[in-house]
Amino acid sequence: MELVGKNIGYVLTGSFCTFKTTIKEMEKLVKLGANVFPIMSFHSYEFDTKFGKAQDFITEIENLTGRKIIHTIQVAEPIGPQKMFDILLVAPCSGNTIAKLAYDIIDTPATMAVKSHLRINRPVVIGISTNNGLSGAAENIGKLLNRSNYYFVPFKQDNPITKPRSIVCDFSYIQKTLEYALDGEQISPILL
C-alpha cells in the first residue's frame, strides 16, 4: 500500500544510538508524502546523551515534520479514539518499551500511543533496538511477534562478536514494513 497521504505516528524511545539513523528514515517518509506525527518517550524527549542533545533532536524532528512532538501521556491518550493515524511506528523501540508493551504497562507517551492506537485495531510496527534482545528481552519480543496488529521491521544481531545479545532492526526496511503492515502482512522479521 502506498504511504503517500497516510498519517503515520512515529515514536522514538530510548535507544539513543539509533536516533540519527531513524531520523533519516523519518525524512524519507516525509519526502514520500506521508504525514508524519512525532512522538517521544519521556527519556528520549528529555535526556542528553553521548549521541546528542535532546533539544537538538527535538528541533530537528519538529522542523522536519512541521509538527510539535507528542511527549506527554495526556496528549497521546486520544490517538486511538480520534483515529489520528493509519499506522503507528516505534523506531527505535528499546527493550524497556518492548517489556512494557508485552505486559501492558502504560506509563510513558510511547506506550500510551501504542495502547491507544491498538484500541481501534490498527497496525503497530516495531523497529527494535536493544542490547539484550537475545537474553532478557527475547521472551517479550516473542510475545509481541505473536500478537495481533504488531509487525516488526526485520532485525538481526547487532554485532555478534562484541555485543552477542544485541539486536537491531534494519532501518532501511521501515518503508517496506509499513507498506506491508497496512495490508495486514508481515515481511520476514528476522534477517540472516
Secondary structure in CASP SS format (residue, H / E / C, confidence):
PFRMAT SS
TARGET T0000
AUTHOR 0000-0000-0000
METHOD secondary structure of the structure
MODEL  1
M C 1.00
E C 1.00
L C 1.00
V C 1.00
G C 1.00
K C 1.00
N E 1.00
I E 1.00
G E 1.00
Y E 1.00
V E 1.00
L E 1.00
T C 1.00
G C 1.00
S C 1.00
F H 1.00
C H 1.00
T H 1.00
F H 1.00
K H 1.00
T H 1.00
T H 1.00
I H 1.00
K H 1.00
E H 1.00
M H 1.00
E H 1.00
K H 1.00
L H 1.00
V H 1.00
K H 1.00
L H 1.00
G C 1.00
A C 1.00
N E 1.00
V E 1.00
F E 1.00
P E 1.00
I E 1.00
M E 1.00
S C 1.00
F H 1.00
H H 1.00
S H 1.00
Y H 1.00
E H 1.00
F C 1.00
D C 1.00
T E 1.00
K C 1.00
F C 1.00
G E 1.00
K C 1.00
A H 1.00
Q H 1.00
D H 1.00
F H 1.00
I H 1.00
T H 1.00
E H 1.00
I H 1.00
E H 1.00
N H 1.00
L H 1.00
T H 1.00
G C 1.00
R C 1.00
K C 1.00
I C 1.00
I E 1.00
H C 1.00
T C 1.00
I H 1.00
Q H 1.00
V H 1.00
A H 1.00
E H 1.00
P H 1.00
I H 1.00
G C 1.00
P C 1.00
Q C 1.00
K C 1.00
M C 1.00
F C 1.00
D C 1.00
I E 1.00
L E 1.00
L E 1.00
V E 1.00
A E 1.00
P E 1.00
C E 1.00
S C 1.00
G H 1.00
N H 1.00
T H 1.00
I H 1.00
A H 1.00
K H 1.00
L H 1.00
A H 1.00
Y C 1.00
D C 1.00
I C 1.00
I C 1.00
D C 1.00
T C 1.00
P H 1.00
A H 1.00
T H 1.00
M H 1.00
A H 1.00
V H 1.00
K H 1.00
S H 1.00
H H 1.00
L H 1.00
R C 1.00
I C 1.00
N C 1.00
R C 1.00
P C 1.00
V E 1.00
V E 1.00
I E 1.00
G E 1.00
I E 1.00
S E 1.00
T E 1.00
N C 1.00
N C 1.00
G C 1.00
L C 1.00
S C 1.00
G C 1.00
A C 1.00
A H 1.00
E H 1.00
N H 1.00
I H 1.00
G H 1.00
K H 1.00
L H 1.00
L H 1.00
N C 1.00
R C 1.00
S C 1.00
N C 1.00
Y E 1.00
Y E 1.00
F E 1.00
V C 1.00
P C 1.00
F E 1.00
K E 1.00
Q E 1.00
D E 1.00
N E 1.00
P C 1.00
I C 1.00
T C 1.00
K E 1.00
P E 1.00
R E 1.00
S E 1.00
I E 1.00
V E 1.00
C E 1.00
D C 1.00
F H 1.00
S H 1.00
Y H 1.00
I H 1.00
Q H 1.00
K H 1.00
T H 1.00
L H 1.00
E H 1.00
Y H 1.00
A H 1.00
L H 1.00
D C 1.00
G C 1.00
E C 1.00
Q C 1.00
I C 1.00
S C 1.00
P C 1.00
I E 1.00
L C 1.00
L C 1.00
END
